[in-house]
């Protein structure tokens, strides 16, 4: 049998764009005999940190001997990254087969599913077919009306952080956004809360009270030294870089503690080893490219940009930024968080996406940080990198940032040595 490619199937649904709502997903899943109703899940929402928390959780649960599904978005290189079992991506032929099956089940006389709803349904079906013990499911956008929000009784629900992003779809204020993200809470189901601004805490508290959810407000773990941290009674090696991982790892541990109380067989040693083994591509990560050390990070919203800036400040070096951003992002606030005097900046387009114009970004960067050493636009990230490497001084670090899609494009087109957790 000749199969259609994954990209061609999904591309045919891209024209339907972002269209929040649960009815299409419920209809589609019903046509597939509701595979999601047979899978225990942990549901992870928030602004930043969702992917890292999902990675920690799936790694810990895998270490404990469970068969663990993980669904995240977006992917960096390949669609198969989004759907994993025990940290291994779904085989391409399997995803193709599942997508064709789902496409054939769609009634095109009804409201047609979006691309995200299609790939989400594929994850549910794969996890059901493979009889996973548990699935860690990341919210795609918002929460209340997100395609993942179809399970009535999650084992636990996590909110990692809140900041202003996707306001075009979720509402103009951070309180509006918090309300949408609190929409994943379910009656009497445990909630694990991360660090959120004081102004939105009442939004979550009200929702928690209305649904009578057991809940815990998690404090970050404590940094010991040399990539080690401690949270409550558990000391562990922390492989992912950046201060935000103290929060993300603590959220994962607190979630696992809830599962322990529910009877899941997970020891503290499973937690330690699971966190130690965690990998999460493209987030505050050092790699080797043409024998040069580069730092890569999506940093696609102001909150993530602030966290990246905090990390690079710890290096004690000036930064050569190689950046591209989507047209929908808050460019001024990201620049304000990232750029400092004596930094250099190369601006490039984000291929195959709605990219911001590099020349417009350059003008904005000059206004926001007039004392940059150097601002230049280039046609591609690789031209910019080649020039940056040629002009790099020993007291400078090159960082690719501004868009996960840009980082993904870079990784998809190079051969690199990925050094998880390596310090500069």
C-alpha positions as CSV (number, residue, x, y, z in Angstrom):
1,X,0.0,0.0,0.0
2,X,1.3,3.4,-0.9
3,X,0.9,5.9,2.0
4,X,0.5,9.6,1.8
5,X,3.2,11.5,3.6
6,X,2.6,12.8,7.1
7,X,3.2,16.4,6.0
8,X,0.9,16.1,3.0
9,X,-2.0,14.8,5.1
10,X,-1.5,17.4,7.8
11,X,-0.9,20.2,5.3
12,X,-4.4,19.6,3.8
13,X,-5.9,20.6,7.1
14,X,-3.7,23.7,7.8
15,X,-6.0,25.9,5.9
16,X,-8.5,25.7,8.7
17,X,-6.0,27.5,11.0
18,X,-6.5,28.1,14.7
19,X,-10.1,27.5,15.6
20,X,-10.6,26.9,19.3
21,X,-13.5,24.7,20.5
22,X,-14.1,21.2,21.7
23,X,-17.0,20.0,19.6
24,X,-15.0,19.1,16.5
25,X,-12.6,17.1,18.7
26,X,-15.4,15.3,20.5
27,X,-17.1,14.5,17.3
28,X,-13.9,13.1,15.7
29,X,-13.0,11.1,18.8
30,X,-16.5,9.7,19.0
31,X,-16.0,8.5,15.4
32,X,-12.8,6.8,16.5
33,X,-14.7,5.1,19.5
34,X,-13.4,7.5,22.0
35,X,-9.8,6.2,22.6
36,X,-9.1,9.0,25.1
37,X,-11.6,7.7,27.6
38,X,-9.5,4.6,28.2
39,X,-6.2,6.4,29.1
40,X,-5.2,7.8,32.5
41,X,-3.6,11.2,31.9
42,X,-1.7,14.0,33.5
43,X,-2.7,17.3,31.9
44,X,-0.1,20.0,31.7
45,X,-1.0,23.6,30.9
46,X,0.6,27.1,31.4
47,X,2.7,29.5,29.4
48,X,6.3,28.4,29.7
49,X,7.8,25.2,31.0
50,X,5.0,22.8,29.8
51,X,7.4,20.8,27.6
52,X,10.1,20.5,30.3
53,X,7.5,19.3,32.9
54,X,6.1,16.8,30.5
55,X,9.7,15.6,29.8
56,X,10.5,15.2,33.5
57,X,7.2,13.4,34.1
58,X,7.5,10.9,31.2
59,X,11.1,10.2,32.1
60,X,10.3,9.5,35.8
61,X,7.3,7.3,34.9
62,X,9.4,5.4,32.3
63,X,12.1,4.9,34.9
64,X,9.4,3.4,37.3
65,X,8.6,0.8,34.7
66,X,5.4,2.1,33.2
67,X,4.5,2.4,29.5
68,X,4.2,6.2,29.2
69,X,2.7,8.2,26.3
70,X,3.7,11.8,25.9
71,X,2.1,14.3,23.7
72,X,3.7,17.8,23.2
73,X,3.8,20.6,20.7
74,X,5.2,22.1,18.7
75,X,7.8,19.8,17.2
76,X,11.3,21.1,16.4
77,X,12.3,18.8,13.5
78,X,9.7,16.2,12.8
79,X,6.0,15.7,13.5
80,X,6.7,12.3,15.1
81,X,8.4,14.1,18.0
82,X,5.0,15.2,19.3
83,X,3.8,11.6,20.0
84,X,6.1,9.4,22.1
85,X,6.0,6.3,24.1
86,X,8.7,5.9,26.7
87,X,10.5,8.9,25.1
88,X,10.6,7.2,21.7
89,X,8.8,9.0,18.8
90,X,6.0,7.2,17.0
91,X,7.4,5.4,13.9
92,X,6.7,7.4,10.7
93,X,4.8,4.6,9.0
94,X,2.6,4.2,12.1
95,X,1.7,7.9,12.2
96,X,1.0,7.9,8.4
97,X,-1.3,4.9,8.9
98,X,-3.1,6.4,11.8
99,X,-3.6,9.8,10.1
100,X,-5.0,8.1,7.0
101,X,-7.4,6.1,9.1
102,X,-8.6,9.3,10.9
103,X,-8.9,11.2,7.7
104,X,-11.1,8.5,6.2
105,X,-13.3,8.6,9.3
106,X,-14.0,12.4,8.9
107,X,-17.4,13.5,7.7
108,X,-16.4,16.5,5.4
109,X,-20.0,17.6,5.4
110,X,-19.6,18.7,9.0
111,X,-17.3,21.3,10.6
112,X,-13.8,19.9,9.6
113,X,-11.2,19.4,12.3
114,X,-8.1,21.6,12.4
115,X,-4.6,20.4,11.9
116,X,-3.9,20.4,15.6
117,X,-7.1,18.5,16.3
118,X,-6.1,15.9,13.8
119,X,-2.6,15.3,15.2
120,X,-4.1,15.3,18.8
121,X,-6.6,12.6,17.8
122,X,-3.7,10.6,16.3
123,X,-1.9,10.7,19.7
124,X,-5.0,9.5,21.5
125,X,-5.5,6.6,19.1
126,X,-1.8,5.6,19.2
127,X,-1.7,5.6,22.9
128,X,-4.9,3.5,23.0
129,X,-3.7,1.0,20.5
130,X,-0.4,0.6,22.3
131,X,-2.2,0.2,25.7
132,X,-0.1,2.8,27.6
133,X,-0.4,2.8,31.3
134,X,-0.5,6.6,31.5
135,X,-0.1,9.6,29.2
136,X,1.4,13.0,29.8
137,X,-0.6,15.5,27.7
138,X,0.5,19.0,27.0
139,X,-2.1,21.7,26.3
140,X,-1.6,23.2,22.8
141,X,-3.1,26.7,23.2
142,X,-4.9,28.1,26.2
143,X,-6.8,25.2,27.9
144,X,-10.5,25.5,28.2
145,X,-11.2,25.2,24.4
146,X,-7.9,23.3,23.6
147,X,-8.3,20.0,21.7
148,X,-6.5,18.2,24.5
149,X,-9.2,19.2,27.0
150,X,-11.5,16.2,26.5
151,X,-10.8,14.1,29.5
152,X,-13.2,14.5,32.5
153,X,-11.0,12.8,35.2
154,X,-7.2,13.5,34.9
155,X,-5.0,12.0,37.5
156,X,-3.5,15.4,38.0
157,X,-3.6,18.8,36.3
158,X,-0.5,21.1,36.3
159,X,-0.2,24.8,35.6
160,X,3.5,25.7,35.1
161,X,3.4,29.5,34.7
162,X,1.4,32.3,33.3
163,X,2.3,35.3,31.2
164,X,0.8,37.2,28.3
165,X,0.9,35.1,25.2
166,X,-1.6,34.2,22.4
167,X,-3.7,37.1,23.5
168,X,-5.2,37.2,20.0
169,X,-7.0,34.0,20.9
170,X,-7.2,34.0,24.7
171,X,-8.0,37.5,25.6
172,X,-6.1,40.8,26.1
173,X,-5.1,40.5,29.8
174,X,-3.1,38.0,31.8
175,X,-6.3,37.5,33.9
176,X,-8.2,36.5,30.7
177,X,-5.4,34.1,29.8
178,X,-5.4,32.6,33.3
179,X,-9.1,32.0,33.1
180,X,-8.7,30.1,29.9
181,X,-5.8,28.0,31.3
182,X,-7.8,27.2,34.5
183,X,-10.4,25.7,32.2
184,X,-8.5,22.4,32.3
185,X,-9.3,21.9,36.0
186,X,-11.9,19.1,36.6
187,X,-14.1,18.5,39.5
188,X,-12.3,17.0,42.5
189,X,-9.2,16.3,40.4
190,X,-5.8,17.4,42.0
191,X,-4.2,20.6,40.7
192,X,-0.5,21.4,41.0
193,X,0.3,25.1,40.6
194,X,3.6,26.7,39.7
195,X,4.8,30.2,40.0
196,X,2.1,32.7,38.7
197,X,1.7,36.5,39.2
198,X,-0.2,37.6,42.3
199,X,-2.8,39.3,40.2
200,X,-4.0,36.0,38.6
201,X,-3.9,33.8,41.8
202,X,-7.5,34.7,42.6
203,X,-8.6,33.4,39.2
204,X,-7.1,30.0,39.9
205,X,-8.2,30.0,43.5
206,X,-11.8,30.7,42.5
207,X,-11.8,27.9,39.9
208,X,-10.2,25.4,42.4
209,X,-12.8,26.2,45.0
210,X,-15.7,25.9,42.6
211,X,-14.6,22.5,41.5
212,X,-13.4,21.3,45.0
213,X,-10.0,20.4,43.6
214,X,-7.2,19.2,46.0
215,X,-4.3,21.5,45.2
216,X,-0.8,22.5,46.1
217,X,1.1,25.7,45.3
218,X,4.6,24.6,44.5
219,X,7.7,26.5,45.4
220,X,10.8,26.0,43.2
221,X,13.5,23.6,44.2
222,X,16.7,24.9,45.8
223,X,19.9,25.1,43.8
224,X,22.7,23.3,45.6
225,X,25.6,23.6,43.2
226,X,27.1,21.9,40.1
227,X,23.8,21.2,38.5
228,X,22.2,19.7,41.6
229,X,19.0,20.7,43.3
230,X,16.8,19.6,46.2
231,X,13.1,19.7,46.6
232,X,11.7,18.7,50.0
233,X,13.3,15.4,50.8
234,X,14.7,14.6,47.3
235,X,18.1,15.7,46.1
236,X,18.7,15.2,42.4
237,X,20.9,16.0,39.4
238,X,19.3,18.6,37.1
239,X,20.3,18.1,33.5
240,X,18.3,20.9,31.9
241,X,19.8,24.4,32.2
242,X,18.3,27.6,33.5
243,X,16.9,28.8,36.8
244,X,13.3,28.0,35.5
245,X,14.2,24.3,35.8
246,X,14.1,24.6,39.6
247,X,10.4,25.4,39.2
248,X,9.7,22.8,36.5
249,X,11.4,19.9,38.2
250,X,9.6,20.8,41.5
251,X,6.3,20.7,39.7
252,X,7.1,17.3,38.3
253,X,8.1,15.9,41.7
254,X,5.0,17.3,43.3
255,X,2.8,15.7,40.6
256,X,4.6,12.3,41.1
257,X,4.0,12.6,44.9
258,X,0.2,12.8,44.1
259,X,0.5,9.7,41.9
260,X,2.3,7.9,44.8
261,X,-0.6,8.7,47.1
262,X,-3.0,7.3,44.4
263,X,-1.1,4.0,44.5
264,X,1.3,4.3,41.6
265,X,4.5,2.4,42.3
266,X,7.1,5.2,42.0
267,X,10.0,5.5,44.4
268,X,12.2,8.5,45.2
269,X,15.0,6.7,43.4
270,X,12.8,6.5,40.3
271,X,12.3,10.3,40.6
272,X,16.1,11.0,40.9
273,X,17.1,8.8,38.0
274,X,14.2,9.9,35.9
275,X,15.0,13.6,36.3
276,X,18.7,12.8,35.6
277,X,17.9,11.1,32.4
278,X,15.5,13.8,31.1
279,X,16.3,15.4,27.7
280,X,14.4,18.3,26.1
281,X,15.7,19.6,22.8
282,X,16.2,23.2,22.0
283,X,15.6,24.8,25.4
284,X,18.7,26.6,26.9
285,X,20.9,23.9,25.3
286,X,24.5,24.0,24.3
287,X,25.5,22.3,21.0
288,X,28.6,22.1,18.8
289,X,28.3,23.6,15.3
290,X,31.4,23.6,13.1
291,X,33.6,23.2,16.2
292,X,32.0,26.2,17.9
293,X,29.8,26.1,21.0
294,X,26.4,27.7,20.4
295,X,23.5,28.2,22.8
296,X,20.0,27.6,21.4
297,X,16.7,28.5,23.0
298,X,13.2,29.3,21.6
299,X,12.6,32.3,23.9
300,X,9.5,33.1,21.9
301,X,7.7,35.3,24.4
302,X,8.8,38.0,26.9
303,X,8.7,35.6,30.0
304,X,10.9,33.1,28.2
305,X,13.2,35.8,27.0
306,X,13.7,37.1,30.6
307,X,14.6,33.6,31.7
308,X,17.1,33.2,28.9
309,X,18.7,36.6,29.7
310,X,19.0,35.6,33.3
311,X,20.9,32.5,32.2
312,X,23.3,34.2,29.8
313,X,24.0,36.9,32.4
314,X,25.4,34.1,34.6
315,X,28.0,33.4,31.9
316,X,29.7,36.8,32.3
317,X,30.1,37.4,28.5
318,X,28.5,39.6,25.9
319,X,26.1,38.0,23.5
320,X,25.9,37.7,19.7
321,X,22.2,37.1,19.1
322,X,21.0,35.4,16.0
323,X,17.3,35.9,16.0
324,X,14.1,35.4,14.0
325,X,10.6,35.9,15.3
326,X,7.1,35.2,14.1
327,X,5.0,38.1,13.1
328,X,2.5,37.5,15.9
329,X,4.9,37.9,18.8
330,X,5.6,40.8,21.1
331,X,8.8,41.9,19.4
332,X,9.4,45.0,21.5
333,X,9.0,43.2,24.8
334,X,11.3,40.3,23.7
335,X,14.0,42.7,22.7
336,X,13.6,44.6,25.9
337,X,14.1,41.4,27.9
338,X,17.1,40.1,25.8
339,X,19.2,43.0,24.5
340,X,21.9,44.8,26.4
341,X,24.6,47.3,25.6
342,X,27.6,45.7,23.8
343,X,25.6,42.8,22.5
344,X,25.5,42.2,18.8
345,X,22.4,41.2,16.8
346,X,21.8,39.3,13.5
347,X,18.2,39.1,12.4
348,X,16.9,36.5,10.0
349,X,13.5,35.2,8.7
350,X,11.8,32.2,10.2
351,X,11.4,29.8,7.2
352,X,8.0,28.4,6.3
353,X,6.1,30.4,8.9
354,X,4.5,33.8,9.2
355,X,7.8,35.6,9.9
356,X,8.5,39.1,11.1
357,X,10.5,41.2,8.6
358,X,14.1,41.2,9.7
359,X,14.6,44.8,8.5
360,X,11.6,46.0,10.6
361,X,13.0,44.1,13.6
362,X,16.4,45.7,13.1
363,X,14.8,49.2,13.2
364,X,12.9,48.3,16.3
365,X,16.0,46.9,18.0
366,X,17.9,50.1,17.3
367,X,15.2,52.1,19.0
368,X,15.0,49.8,22.0
369,X,18.8,49.2,22.5
370,X,20.7,52.0,20.7
371,X,24.1,50.9,22.1
372,X,24.3,47.5,20.5
373,X,27.7,46.9,19.0
374,X,26.3,45.6,15.7
375,X,23.0,45.1,14.0
376,X,22.7,43.3,10.7
377,X,20.0,41.4,8.7
378,X,20.8,38.2,6.7
379,X,18.8,36.0,4.4
380,X,19.2,32.8,6.5
381,X,20.3,31.7,9.9
382,X,23.3,29.9,8.5
383,X,24.6,32.9,6.7
384,X,24.2,34.9,9.9
385,X,25.9,32.2,12.0
386,X,28.8,31.9,9.6
387,X,29.4,35.7,9.9
388,X,28.9,35.6,13.6
389,X,31.5,32.9,14.1
390,X,34.0,34.8,11.9
391,X,33.5,37.9,14.0
392,X,33.3,36.3,17.4
393,X,35.7,37.3,20.2
394,X,36.7,35.0,23.1
395,X,34.5,37.0,25.5
396,X,31.4,36.5,23.4
397,X,28.7,33.8,23.2
398,X,26.6,33.1,20.1
399,X,22.9,32.4,20.9
400,X,20.1,31.4,18.5
401,X,16.8,32.5,19.9
402,X,13.4,34.2,19.2
403,X,11.4,31.2,17.8
404,X,11.2,27.5,18.4
405,X,10.5,27.2,14.7
406,X,13.8,28.9,13.9
407,X,15.6,26.6,16.3
408,X,13.9,23.6,14.7
409,X,14.9,24.7,11.2
410,X,18.5,25.1,12.4
411,X,18.5,21.6,14.0
412,X,16.8,20.0,11.1
413,X,19.5,21.2,8.7
414,X,22.7,20.5,10.6
415,X,24.8,17.6,11.9
416,X,25.6,18.6,15.5
417,X,26.9,17.2,18.7
418,X,24.2,17.8,21.3
419,X,25.6,18.3,24.7
420,X,22.7,18.2,27.2
421,X,23.5,20.1,30.4
422,X,27.0,21.1,29.3
423,X,28.1,24.5,30.7
424,X,29.9,27.0,28.5
